[in-house]
């Protein structure tokens, strides 16, 4: 939405800007969804930065919700999309194309077929998970992954009076964000809250009965039983559309872009969680999928599409989260 807004601000009615979104929401804050689980954020509307009308009526952006772009023929400058409500298919012609497809959960698709297995990567995900874990027969929630989402979600689910176990492959929680000496402060706090930890083990499969998961099977054969399961084992860039137009994929597995957010394909830009950028400390490519970075990339792409010349220099790996009464921040390499 930052790309669309920037282009309209600079070019006004000279251009038509269309946004295709497969979900029900735009301009939302995924960072806040763990707090929705505990009702610290009471309603999903509180996680919306701007209402839809801000973009459609005030800024003149054509936003098509519940539409899925399934094919692109860039040599003809057309994309094909499907209305998810009517199932009708349409063709749209464009001059410039911006890919902002983000990332997707790193979760085996067969796991997500069970009604008590969840991810937490959209507002709809948060709504489904909160509704389920509020049930009286859900007493124990097992979280697979001890990174940002798993850590914040565990605090908020504990606040509901549920038992929570985190299964994490690292030696300590948040091991990719903070060093062990910093984690020792957090460890004391979470043990006092009753959070159960299964560390240095991966969940390799789910044991299921009928359409319901009943346990995570660990890499050593042991099992962790639960009533609901949150798969928070990371995300991967959603590059399927980029591959359709043969855009260059970088060494990180995300889409390569230059410092003006241009892909290797003429008149195609890419921004946000599907692209890689440069680590300003090491000078090497890095994939750093965080909202402030995506927003800045969108501003830069929109400015350049409108005829400007601004550049994105890179990142220093800054991240912040809040849980268990602490605000935890990191920047740089260690």
Phi and psi in degrees as GROMACS dihedral restraints (atoms count N, CA, C in turn):
[ dihedral_restraints ]
;  ai    aj    ak    al  type     phi  dphi    fc
    3     4     5     6     1   -70.8    20    10
    4     5     6     7     1   -33.4    20    10
    6     7     8     9     1   -62.7    20    10
    7     8     9    10     1   -51.9    20    10
    9    10    11    12     1   -59.5    20    10
   10    11    12    13     1   -44.1    20    10
   12    13    14    15     1   -65.6    20    10
   13    14    15    16     1   -39.7    20    10
   15    16    17    18     1   -67.3    20    10
   16    17    18    19     1   -42.8    20    10
   18    19    20    21     1   -62.1    20    10
   19    20    21    22     1   -45.1    20    10
   21    22    23    24     1   -66.4    20    10
   22    23    24    25     1   -36.2    20    10
   24    25    26    27     1   -63.2    20    10
   25    26    27    28     1   -40.4    20    10
   27    28    29    30     1   -84.8    20    10
   28    29    30    31     1   -27.9    20    10
   30    31    32    33     1  -116.8    20    10
   31    32    33    34     1   -16.3    20    10
   33    34    35    36     1    58.5    20    10
   34    35    36    37     1  -135.7    20    10
   36    37    38    39     1   -78.7    20    10
   37    38    39    40     1     2.3    20    10
   39    40    41    42     1   -67.7    20    10
   40    41    42    43     1   -22.0    20    10
   42    43    44    45     1  -131.4    20    10
   43    44    45    46     1   152.9    20    10
   45    46    47    48     1  -100.0    20    10
   46    47    48    49     1   130.3    20    10
   48    49    50    51     1  -117.3    20    10
   49    50    51    52     1   122.5    20    10
   51    52    53    54     1  -118.7    20    10
   52    53    54    55     1   133.3    20    10
   54    55    56    57     1  -113.7    20    10
   55    56    57    58     1   126.9    20    10
   57    58    59    60     1  -105.0    20    10
   58    59    60    61     1   122.6    20    10
   60    61    62    63     1  -132.5    20    10
   61    62    63    64     1   124.8    20    10
   63    64    65    66     1   -75.8    20    10
   64    65    66    67     1   -19.7    20    10
   66    67    68    69     1   -93.2    20    10
   67    68    69    70     1  -164.8    20    10
   69    70    71    72     1   -99.5    20    10
   70    71    72    73     1    -1.7    20    10
   72    73    74    75     1  -134.3    20    10
   73    74    75    76     1   153.4    20    10
   75    76    77    78     1  -132.9    20    10
   76    77    78    79     1   158.8    20    10
   78    79    80    81     1    55.7    20    10
   79    80    81    82     1    52.1    20    10
   81    82    83    84     1  -112.2    20    10
   82    83    84    85     1   161.9    20    10
   84    85    86    87     1  -106.9    20    10
   85    86    87    88     1    96.0    20    10
   87    88    89    90     1   -65.1    20    10
   88    89    90    91     1   -27.5    20    10
   90    91    92    93     1   -60.5    20    10
   91    92    93    94     1   -23.0    20    10
   93    94    95    96     1   -91.3    20    10
   94    95    96    97     1    -5.6    20    10
   96    97    98    99     1   -68.2    20    10
   97    98    99   100     1   -28.0    20    10
   99   100   101   102     1   -59.3    20    10
  100   101   102   103     1   -32.2    20    10
  102   103   104   105     1   -75.9    20    10
  103   104   105   106     1   -16.7    20    10
  105   106   107   108     1   -69.5    20    10
  106   107   108   109     1   -31.2    20    10
  108   109   110   111     1   -61.8    20    10
  109   110   111   112     1   -37.7    20    10
  111   112   113   114     1   -93.3    20    10
  112   113   114   115     1     3.0    20    10
  114   115   116   117     1    71.8    20    10
  115   116   117   118     1    10.1    20    10
  117   118   119   120     1   -61.5    20    10
  118   119   120   121     1   -35.0    20    10
  120   121   122   123     1  -104.8    20    10
  121   122   123   124     1   103.3    20    10
  123   124   125   126     1   -65.6    20    10
  124   125   126   127     1   -41.4    20    10
  126   127   128   129     1  -128.6    20    10
  127   128   129   130     1   154.2    20    10
  129   130   131   132     1   -65.4    20    10
  130   131   132   133     1   -29.1    20    10
  132   133   134   135     1   -58.4    20    10
  133   134   135   136     1   -27.4    20    10
  135   136   137   138     1   -71.6    20    10
  136   137   138   139     1   -12.7    20    10
  138   139   140   141     1   -97.0    20    10
  139   140   141   142     1     4.4    20    10
  141   142   143   144     1   -93.6    20    10
  142   143   144   145     1   122.6    20    10
  144   145   146   147     1   -66.5    20    10
  145   146   147   148     1   -48.3    20    10
  147   148   149   150     1  -134.9    20    10
  148   149   150   151     1   141.6    20    10
  150   151   152   153     1   -67.8    20    10
  151   152   153   154     1   159.4    20    10
  153   154   155   156     1   -55.7    20    10
  154   155   156   157     1   -37.5    20    10
  156   157   158   159     1   -62.7    20    10
  157   158   159   160     1   -26.1    20    10
  159   160   161   162     1   -59.2    20    10
  160   161   162   163     1   -37.5    20    10
  162   163   164   165     1   -85.1    20    10
  163   164   165   166     1   -42.4    20    10
  165   166   167   168     1   -77.9    20    10
  166   167   168   169     1   -44.7    20    10
  168   169   170   171     1   -91.5    20    10
  169   170   171   172     1   -44.1    20    10
  171   172   173   174     1   -82.5    20    10
  172   173   174   175     1   -38.0    20    10
  174   175   176   177     1  -102.7    20    10
  175   176   177   178     1    -8.8    20    10
  177   178   179   180     1    72.9    20    10
  178   179   180   181     1    29.1    20    10
  180   181   182   183     1   -95.8    20    10
  181   182   183   184     1   133.0    20    10
  183   184   185   186     1   -85.7    20    10
  184   185   186   187     1   104.5    20    10
  186   187   188   189     1  -104.2    20    10
  187   188   189   190     1   120.5    20    10
  189   190   191   192     1  -108.1    20    10
  190   191   192   193     1   101.3    20    10
  192   193   194   195     1   -80.8    20    10
  193   194   195   196     1   160.3    20    10
  195   196   197   198     1    53.8    20    10
  196   197   198   199     1    42.0    20    10
  198   199   200   201     1  -126.1    20    10
  199   200   201   202     1   136.9    20    10
  201   202   203   204     1  -116.3    20    10
  202   203   204   205     1   116.8    20    10
  204   205   206   207     1   -79.3    20    10
  205   206   207   208     1   117.3    20    10
  207   208   209   210     1  -112.3    20    10
  208   209   210   211     1   -11.3    20    10
  210   211   212   213     1  -156.1    20    10
  211   212   213   214     1   148.7    20    10
  213   214   215   216     1  -134.4    20    10
  214   215   216   217     1   130.8    20    10
  216   217   218   219     1  -115.0    20    10
  217   218   219   220     1    89.3    20    10
  219   220   221   222     1   -70.4    20    10
  220   221   222   223     1   -27.9    20    10
  222   223   224   225     1   -63.1    20    10
  223   224   225   226     1   -27.7    20    10
  225   226   227   228     1   -98.4    20    10
  226   227   228   229     1    -3.5    20    10
  228   229   230   231     1    57.1    20    10
  229   230   231   232     1    45.6    20    10
  231   232   233   234     1  -130.8    20    10
  232   233   234   235     1   150.2    20    10
  234   235   236   237     1  -126.0    20    10
  235   236   237   238     1   154.6    20    10
  237   238   239   240     1  -116.1    20    10
  238   239   240   241     1   134.3    20    10
  240   241   242   243     1  -137.7    20    10
  241   242   243   244     1   159.9    20    10
  243   244   245   246     1  -122.7    20    10
  244   245   246   247     1   132.5    20    10
  246   247   248   249     1   -76.4    20    10
  247   248   249   250     1   116.3    20    10
  249   250   251   252     1   -73.2    20    10
  250   251   252   253     1   -13.2    20    10
  252   253   254   255     1   -85.1    20    10
  253   254   255   256     1   -49.6    20    10
  255   256   257   258     1   -93.8    20    10
  256   257   258   259     1   -15.8    20    10
  258   259   260   261     1    68.8    20    10
  259   260   261   262     1    10.2    20    10
  261   262   263   264     1   -75.1    20    10
  262   263   264   265     1   147.8    20    10
  264   265   266   267     1  -109.7    20    10
  265   266   267   268     1   144.9    20    10
  267   268   269   270     1  -138.5    20    10
  268   269   270   271     1   165.1    20    10
  270   271   272   273     1  -122.0    20    10
  271   272   273   274     1   138.4    20    10
  273   274   275   276     1  -129.0    20    10
  274   275   276   277     1   137.0    20    10
  276   277   278   279     1  -102.0    20    10
  277   278   279   280     1   139.2    20    10
  279   280   281   282     1  -137.0    20    10
  280   281   282   283     1   165.8    20    10
  282   283   284   285     1  -102.8    20    10
  283   284   285   286     1   -47.9    20    10
  285   286   287   288     1  -118.4    20    10
  286   287   288   289     1   146.2    20    10
  288   289   290   291     1  -124.3    20    10
  289   290   291   292     1   134.2    20    10
  291   292   293   294     1  -120.1    20    10
  292   293   294   295     1   122.9    20    10
  294   295   296   297     1   -93.6    20    10
  295   296   297   298     1   123.0    20    10
  297   298   299   300     1  -138.6    20    10
  298   299   300   301     1    48.2    20    10
  300   301   302   303     1   -81.1    20    10
  301   302   303   304     1    -4.9    20    10
  303   304   305   306     1    70.4    20    10
  304   305   306   307     1  -143.6    20    10
  306   307   308   309     1  -129.4    20    10
  307   308   309   310     1   171.0    20    10
  309   310   311   312     1  -135.6    20    10
  310   311   312   313     1   154.0    20    10
  312   313   314   315     1   -61.6    20    10
  313   314   315   316     1   142.0    20    10
  315   316   317   318     1   -86.1    20    10
  316   317   318   319     1    83.0    20    10
  318   319   320   321     1  -140.9    20    10
  319   320   321   322     1   131.9    20    10
  321   322   323   324     1   -57.7    20    10
  322   323   324   325     1   130.4    20    10
  324   325   326   327     1   -60.5    20    10
  325   326   327   328     1   -33.3    20    10
  327   328   329   330     1   -66.7    20    10
  328   329   330   331     1   -29.1    20    10
  330   331   332   333     1   -63.5    20    10
  331   332   333   334     1   -38.7    20    10
  333   334   335   336     1   -76.1    20    10
  334   335   336   337     1    -1.2    20    10
  336   337   338   339     1   -79.8    20    10
  337   338   339   340     1   -10.9    20    10
  339   340   341   342     1   -91.4    20    10
  340   341   342   343     1   138.3    20    10
  342   343   344   345     1   -70.9    20    10
  343   344   345   346     1   -13.5    20    10
  345   346   347   348     1  -110.0    20    10
  346   347   348   349     1    20.7    20    10
  348   349   350   351     1  -116.3    20    10
  349   350   351   352     1   130.1    20    10
  351   352   353   354     1  -132.8    20    10
  352   353   354   355     1   157.0    20    10
  354   355   356   357     1  -115.1    20    10
  355   356   357   358     1   174.1    20    10
  357   358   359   360     1  -135.4    20    10
  358   359   360   361     1    73.2    20    10
  360   361   362   363     1  -130.1    20    10
  361   362   363   364     1     9.3    20    10
  363   364   365   366     1  -156.4    20    10
  364   365   366   367     1   168.0    20    10
  366   367   368   369     1   -65.1    20    10
  367   368   369   370     1   -37.3    20    10
  369   370   371   372     1   -63.8    20    10
  370   371   372   373     1   -39.3    20    10
  372   373   374   375     1   -57.5    20    10
  373   374   375   376     1   -45.7    20    10
  375   376   377   378     1   -62.4    20    10
  376   377   378   379     1   -40.1    20    10
  378   379   380   381     1   -64.7    20    10
  379   380   381   382     1   -44.9    20    10
  381   382   383   384     1   -64.0    20    10
  382   383   384   385     1   -43.5    20    10
  384   385   386   387     1   -66.0    20    10
  385   386   387   388     1   -44.4    20    10
  387   388   389   390     1   -62.6    20    10
  388   389   390   391     1   -43.0    20    10
  390   391   392   393     1   -60.5    20    10
  391   392   393   394     1   -39.2    20    10
  393   394   395   396     1   -74.0    20    10
  394   395   396   397     1   -46.3    20    10
  396   397   398   399     1   -74.4    20    10
  397   398   399   400     1   -12.0    20    10
  399   400   401   402     1   -76.0    20    10
  400   401   402   403     1   -11.0    20    10
  402   403   404   405     1   -65.3    20    10
  403   404   405   406     1   146.8    20    10
  405   406   407   408     1   -69.2    20    10
  406   407   408   409     1   -25.3    20    10
  408   409   410   411     1   -85.1    20    10
  409   410   411   412     1     0.3    20    10
  411   412   413   414     1   -99.4    20    10
  412   413   414   415     1   103.7    20    10
  414   415   416   417     1  -107.6    20    10
  415   416   417   418     1   -29.4    20    10
  417   418   419   420     1  -129.6    20    10
  418   419   420   421     1   120.6    20    10
  420   421   422   423     1  -108.6    20    10
  421   422   423   424     1   127.2    20    10
  423   424   425   426     1  -104.5    20    10
  424   425   426   427     1   126.2    20    10
  426   427   428   429     1  -108.1    20    10
  427   428   429   430     1   124.6    20    10
  429   430   431   432     1   -98.3    20    10
  430   431   432   433     1   103.0    20    10
  432   433   434   435     1   121.3    20    10
  433   434   435   436     1   129.6    20    10
  435   436   437   438     1  -116.6    20    10
  436   437   438   439     1    37.5    20    10
  438   439   440   441     1   -90.5    20    10
  439   440   441   442     1  -152.5    20    10
  441   442   443   444     1   -56.0    20    10
  442   443   444   445     1   -54.7    20    10
  444   445   446   447     1   -67.8    20    10
  445   446   447   448     1   -46.7    20    10
  447   448   449   450     1   -61.0    20    10
  448   449   450   451     1   -40.1    20    10
  450   451   452   453     1   -67.1    20    10
  451   452   453   454     1   -49.5    20    10
  453   454   455   456     1   -67.4    20    10
  454   455   456   457     1   -38.4    20    10
  456   457   458   459     1   -64.2    20    10
  457   458   459   460     1   -37.9    20    10
  459   460   461   462     1   -61.4    20    10
  460   461   462   463     1   -42.1    20    10
  462   463   464   465     1   -61.3    20    10
  463   464   465   466     1   -44.0    20    10
  465   466   467   468     1   -74.2    20    10
  466   467   468   469     1   -30.9    20    10
  468   469   470   471     1   -74.9    20    10
  469   470   471   472     1   -36.6    20    10
  471   472   473   474     1   -59.3    20    10
  472   473   474   475     1   -34.6    20    10
  474   475   476   477     1   -64.0    20    10
  475   476   477   478     1   -18.9    20    10
  477   478   479   480     1   -85.6    20    10
  478   479   480   481     1    -0.5    20    10
  480   481   482   483     1    86.2    20    10
  481   482   483   484     1    15.8    20    10
  483   484   485   486     1   -92.9    20    10
  484   485   486   487     1   154.5    20    10
  486   487   488   489     1   -80.5    20    10
  487   488   489   490     1   137.6    20    10
  489   490   491   492     1  -132.1    20    10
  490   491   492   493     1   133.6    20    10
  492   493   494   495     1  -124.3    20    10
  493   494   495   496     1   132.5    20    10
  495   496   497   498     1  -105.6    20    10
  496   497   498   499     1   127.0    20    10
  498   499   500   501     1  -101.2    20    10
  499   500   501   502     1   118.9    20    10
  501   502   503   504     1  -138.1    20    10
  502   503   504   505     1   135.2    20    10
  504   505   506   507     1   -76.1    20    10
  505   506   507   508     1   -20.2    20    10
  507   508   509   510     1   -79.6    20    10
  508   509   510   511     1   170.3    20    10
  510   511   512   513     1   -73.6    20    10
  511   512   513   514     1   -27.3    20    10
  513   514   515   516     1  -145.8    20    10
  514   515   516   517     1   161.8    20    10
  516   517   518   519     1   -65.0    20    10
  517   518   519   520     1   150.9    20    10
  519   520   521   522     1    57.9    20    10
  520   521   522   523     1    31.2    20    10
  522   523   524   525     1   -67.3    20    10
  523   524   525   526     1   -18.7    20    10
  525   526   527   528     1   -85.8    20    10
  526   527   528   529     1   -11.8    20    10
  528   529   530   531     1  -102.1    20    10
  529   530   531   532     1   -46.2    20    10
  531   532   533   534     1  -127.9    20    10
  532   533   534   535     1   154.5    20    10
  534   535   536   537     1   -78.8    20    10
  535   536   537   538     1   165.0    20    10
  537   538   539   540     1   -64.7    20    10
  538   539   540   541     1   -33.8    20    10
  540   541   542   543     1   -66.7    20    10
  541   542   543   544     1   -32.4    20    10
  543   544   545   546     1   -73.0    20    10
  544   545   546   547     1   -39.5    20    10
  546   547   548   549     1   -62.6    20    10
  547   548   549   550     1   -28.1    20    10
  549   550   551   552     1   -58.3    20    10
  550   551   552   553     1   -32.0    20    10
  552   553   554   555     1   -64.9    20    10
  553   554   555   556     1   -41.9    20    10
  555   556   557   558     1   -70.6    20    10
  556   557   558   559     1   -38.1    20    10
  558   559   560   561     1   -57.7    20    10
  559   560   561   562     1   -41.1    20    10
  561   562   563   564     1   -62.3    20    10
  562   563   564   565     1   -39.9    20    10
  564   565   566   567     1   -68.9    20    10
  565   566   567   568     1   -44.9    20    10
  567   568   569   570     1   -72.2    20    10
  568   569   570   571     1   -30.0    20    10
  570   571   572   573     1   -66.9    20    10
  571   572   573   574     1   -33.4    20    10
  573   574   575   576     1   -69.2    20    10
  574   575   576   577     1   -23.4    20    10
  576   577   578   579     1   -88.1    20    10
  577   578   579   580     1    -9.8    20    10
  579   580   581   582     1    88.6    20    10
  580   581   582   583     1    18.6    20    10
  582   583   584   585     1   -72.9    20    10
  583   584   585   586     1   127.5    20    10
  585   586   587   588     1   -88.7    20    10
  586   587   588   589     1   136.3    20    10
  588   589   590   591     1  -122.1    20    10
  589   590   591   592     1   134.0    20    10
  591   592   593   594     1  -120.5    20    10
  592   593   594   595     1    99.1    20    10
  594   595   596   597     1  -101.7    20    10
  595   596   597   598     1   160.6    20    10
  597   598   599   600     1    60.7    20    10
  598   599   600   601     1    28.7    20    10
  600   601   602   603     1  -141.3    20    10
  601   602   603   604     1   144.8    20    10
  603   604   605   606     1  -103.0    20    10
  604   605   606   607     1   149.3    20    10
  606   607   608   609     1   -85.8    20    10
  607   608   609   610     1   114.6    20    10
  609   610   611   612     1   -93.4    20    10
  610   611   612   613     1   -27.7    20    10
  612   613   614   615     1  -160.5    20    10
  613   614   615   616     1   169.7    20    10
  615   616   617   618     1  -109.8    20    10
  616   617   618   619     1   137.2    20    10
  618   619   620   621     1   -89.8    20    10
  619   620   621   622     1   128.8    20    10
  621   622   623   624     1  -127.8    20    10
  622   623   624   625     1   156.3    20    10
  624   625   626   627     1  -135.2    20    10
  625   626   627   628     1   118.7    20    10
  627   628   629   630     1    58.9    20    10
  628   629   630   631     1  -121.2    20    10
  630   631   632   633     1  -105.6    20    10
  631   632   633   634     1    24.7    20    10
  633   634   635   636     1  -130.1    20    10
  634   635   636   637     1   133.9    20    10
  636   637   638   639     1   -79.0    20    10
  637   638   639   640     1   140.8    20    10
  639   640   641   642     1  -121.3    20    10
  640   641   642   643     1   -16.0    20    10
  642   643   644   645     1  -162.4    20    10
  643   644   645   646     1   151.8    20    10
  645   646   647   648     1   -94.5    20    10
  646   647   648   649     1   127.9    20    10
  648   649   650   651     1   -92.5    20    10
  649   650   651   652     1   122.6    20    10
  651   652   653   654     1   -84.6    20    10
  652   653   654   655     1   168.9    20    10
  654   655   656   657     1   -69.1    20    10
  655   656   657   658     1   -11.9    20    10
  657   658   659   660     1  -100.8    20    10
  658   659   660   661     1     7.3    20    10
  660   661   662   663     1    91.8    20    10
  661   662   663   664     1   -13.4    20    10
  663   664   665   666     1   -72.5    20    10
  664   665   666   667     1   162.8    20    10
  666   667   668   669     1  -126.7    20    10
  667   668   669   670     1   143.0    20    10
  669   670   671   672     1  -117.2    20    10
  670   671   672   673     1   113.0    20    10
  672   673   674   675     1   -86.8    20    10
  673   674   675   676     1   149.5    20    10
  675   676   677   678     1  -161.9    20    10
  676   677   678   679     1   173.2    20    10
  678   679   680   681     1  -100.0    20    10
  679   680   681   682     1   -26.9    20    10
  681   682   683   684     1  -143.7    20    10
  682   683   684   685     1   150.9    20    10
  684   685   686   687     1  -132.6    20    10
  685   686   687   688     1   128.2    20    10
  687   688   689   690     1  -110.3    20    10
  688   689   690   691     1   117.6    20    10
  690   691   692   693     1   -89.2    20    10
  691   692   693   694     1   107.1    20    10
  693   694   695   696     1  -125.6    20    10
  694   695   696   697     1    46.0    20    10
  696   697   698   699     1   -95.0    20    10
  697   698   699   700     1    27.8    20    10
  699   700   701   702     1   104.6    20    10
  700   701   702   703     1   177.6    20    10
  702   703   704   705     1  -131.5    20    10
  703   704   705   706     1   163.7    20    10
  705   706   707   708     1  -133.7    20    10
  706   707   708   709     1   150.4    20    10
  708   709   710   711     1   -64.5    20    10
  709   710   711   712     1   140.7    20    10
  711   712   713   714     1   -90.3    20    10
  712   713   714   715     1    94.2    20    10
  714   715   716   717     1  -112.3    20    10
  715   716   717   718     1    15.6    20    10
  717   718   719   720     1   -63.2    20    10
  718   719   720   721     1   -41.8    20    10
  720   721   722   723     1   -69.5    20    10
  721   722   723   724     1   -35.8    20    10
  723   724   725   726     1   -62.3    20    10
  724   725   726   727     1   -37.4    20    10
  726   727   728   729     1   -66.9    20    10
  727   728   729   730     1   -32.3    20    10
  729   730   731   732     1   -62.8    20    10
  730   731   732   733     1   -29.8    20    10
  732   733   734   735     1  -103.0    20    10
  733   734   735   736     1    11.5    20    10
  735   736   737   738     1    60.9    20    10
  736   737   738   739     1    35.4    20    10
  738   739   740   741     1   -68.5    20    10
  739   740   741   742     1   144.8    20    10
  741   742   743   744     1   -65.8    20    10
  742   743   744   745     1   133.7    20    10
  744   745   746   747     1  -101.2    20    10
  745   746   747   748     1   131.5    20    10
  747   748   749   750     1   -78.6    20    10
  748   749   750   751     1   179.8    20    10
  750   751   752   753     1   -67.8    20    10
  751   752   753   754     1   -19.8    20    10
  753   754   755   756     1   -84.2    20    10
  754   755   756   757     1    -9.1    20    10
  756   757   758   759     1    93.7    20    10
  757   758   759   760     1    -3.5    20    10
  759   760   761   762     1   -98.7    20    10
  760   761   762   763     1   171.0    20    10
  762   763   764   765     1   -71.1    20    10
  763   764   765   766     1   133.7    20    10
  765   766   767   768     1   -77.2    20    10
  766   767   768   769     1   136.0    20    10
  768   769   770   771     1  -137.9    20    10
  769   770   771   772     1   156.5    20    10
  771   772   773   774     1   -85.1    20    10
  772   773   774   775     1  -173.9    20    10
  774   775   776   777     1   -77.0    20    10
  775   776   777   778     1    -0.6    20    10
  777   778   779   780     1  -103.6    20    10
  778   779   780   781     1     7.9    20    10
  780   781   782   783     1    73.2    20    10
  781   782   783   784     1    23.3    20    10
  783   784   785   786     1   -89.3    20    10
  784   785   786   787     1   134.9    20    10
  786   787   788   789     1   -78.2    20    10
  787   788   789   790     1  -176.9    20    10
  789   790   791   792     1   -74.6    20    10
  790   791   792   793     1    -7.3    20    10
  792   793   794   795     1  -101.4    20    10
  793   794   795   796     1   129.3    20    10
  795   796   797   798     1   -56.9    20    10
  796   797   798   799     1   133.6    20    10
  798   799   800   801     1    67.1    20    10
  799   800   801   802     1    18.3    20    10
  801   802   803   804     1  -118.7    20    10
  802   803   804   805     1   123.3    20    10
  804   805   806   807     1  -109.0    20    10
  805   806   807   808     1   160.0    20    10
  807   808   809   810     1  -144.5    20    10
  808   809   810   811     1   141.4    20    10
  810   811   812   813     1  -142.6    20    10
  811   812   813   814     1   157.6    20    10
  813   814   815   816     1    88.2    20    10
  814   815   816   817     1  -148.8    20    10
  816   817   818   819     1   -72.5    20    10
  817   818   819   820     1    -6.9    20    10
  819   820   821   822     1   -94.1    20    10
  820   821   822   823     1    -2.1    20    10
  822   823   824   825     1  -114.3    20    10
  823   824   825   826     1   155.2    20    10
  825   826   827   828     1   -97.8    20    10
  826   827   828   829     1   160.1    20    10
  828   829   830   831     1  -139.2    20    10
  829   830   831   832     1  -163.3    20    10
  831   832   833   834     1  -109.4    20    10
  832   833   834   835     1   136.7    20    10
  834   835   836   837     1   -81.1    20    10
  835   836   837   838     1   118.1    20    10
  837   838   839   840     1   -71.2    20    10
  838   839   840   841     1   -15.4    20    10
  840   841   842   843     1   -83.4    20    10
  841   842   843   844     1   -47.3    20    10
  843   844   845   846     1   -93.9    20    10
  844   845   846   847     1   -22.2    20    10
  846   847   848   849     1    79.5    20    10
  847   848   849   850     1     3.9    20    10
  849   850   851   852     1  -100.5    20    10
  850   851   852   853     1   160.4    20    10
  852   853   854   855     1   -63.2    20    10
  853   854   855   856     1   145.8    20    10
  855   856   857   858     1  -148.2    20    10
  856   857   858   859     1   149.1    20    10
  858   859   860   861     1  -104.7    20    10
  859   860   861   862     1   117.2    20    10
  861   862   863   864     1  -132.7    20    10
  862   863   864   865     1    83.9    20    10
  864   865   866   867     1   -85.5    20    10
  865   866   867   868     1    83.2    20    10
  867   868   869   870     1  -130.9    20    10
  868   869   870   871     1   150.2    20    10
  870   871   872   873     1   -58.9    20    10
  871   872   873   874     1   -46.0    20    10
  873   874   875   876     1   -59.7    20    10
  874   875   876   877     1   -36.5    20    10
  876   877   878   879     1   -66.3    20    10
  877   878   879   880     1   -45.3    20    10
  879   880   881   882     1   -59.9    20    10
  880   881   882   883     1   -41.1    20    10
  882   883   884   885     1   -64.5    20    10
  883   884   885   886     1   -42.2    20    10
  885   886   887   888     1   -65.4    20    10
  886   887   888   889     1   -41.0    20    10
  888   889   890   891     1   -60.7    20    10
  889   890   891   892     1   -40.3    20    10
  891   892   893   894     1   -63.0    20    10
  892   893   894   895     1   -42.2    20    10
  894   895   896   897     1   -60.0    20    10
  895   896   897   898     1   -43.1    20    10
  897   898   899   900     1   -69.0    20    10
  898   899   900   901     1   -45.1    20    10
  900   901   902   903     1   -61.4    20    10
  901   902   903   904     1   -45.1    20    10
  903   904   905   906     1   -62.2    20    10
  904   905   906   907     1   -40.4    20    10
  906   907   908   909     1   -63.2    20    10
  907   908   909   910     1   -43.7    20    10
  909   910   911   912     1   -70.5    20    10
  910   911   912   913     1   -37.3    20    10
  912   913   914   915     1   -61.1    20    10
  913   914   915   916     1   -36.0    20    10
  915   916   917   918     1   -80.9    20    10
  916   917   918   919     1     5.3    20    10
  918   919   920   921     1   104.9    20    10
  919   920   921   922     1     1.2    20    10
  921   922   923   924     1   -81.4    20    10
  922   923   924   925     1  -173.9    20    10
  924   925   926   927     1  -146.8    20    10
  925   926   927   928     1    83.3    20    10
  927   928   929   930     1  -122.9    20    10
  928   929   930   931     1   155.5    20    10
  930   931   932   933     1  -131.9    20    10
  931   932   933   934     1   150.6    20    10
  933   934   935   936     1  -102.1    20    10
  934   935   936   937     1   117.8    20    10
  936   937   938   939     1   -81.8    20    10
  937   938   939   940     1   -28.8    20    10
  939   940   941   942     1   138.3    20    10
  940   941   942   943     1  -165.8    20    10
  942   943   944   945     1  -131.4    20    10
  943   944   945   946     1   161.9    20    10
  945   946   947   948     1  -119.4    20    10
  946   947   948   949     1    24.8    20    10
  948   949   950   951     1    59.7    20    10
  949   950   951   952     1    47.7    20    10
  951   952   953   954     1   -88.6    20    10
  952   953   954   955     1   133.9    20    10
  954   955   956   957     1  -150.3    20    10
  955   956   957   958     1   151.1    20    10
  957   958   959   960     1  -141.9    20    10
  958   959   960   961     1   141.7    20    10
  960   961   962   963     1  -145.6    20    10
  961   962   963   964     1   168.6    20    10
  963   964   965   966     1  -138.8    20    10
  964   965   966   967     1   126.4    20    10
  966   967   968   969     1  -166.7    20    10
  967   968   969   970     1   154.0    20    10
  969   970   971   972     1    55.3    20    10
  970   971   972   973     1    34.0    20    10
  972   973   974   975     1    80.1    20    10
  973   974   975   976     1     3.1    20    10
  975   976   977   978     1  -114.2    20    10
  976   977   978   979     1   149.2    20    10
  978   979   980   981     1  -105.3    20    10
  979   980   981   982     1   126.6    20    10
  981   982   983   984     1  -119.5    20    10
  982   983   984   985     1   125.1    20    10
  984   985   986   987     1  -130.6    20    10
  985   986   987   988     1   150.6    20    10
  987   988   989   990     1  -145.2    20    10
  988   989   990   991     1   150.2    20    10
  990   991   992   993     1  -151.9    20    10
  991   992   993   994     1   153.8    20    10
  993   994   995   996     1    82.8    20    10
  994   995   996   997     1  -157.8    20    10
  996   997   998   999     1   -86.4    20    10
  997   998   999  1000     1   -40.9    20    10
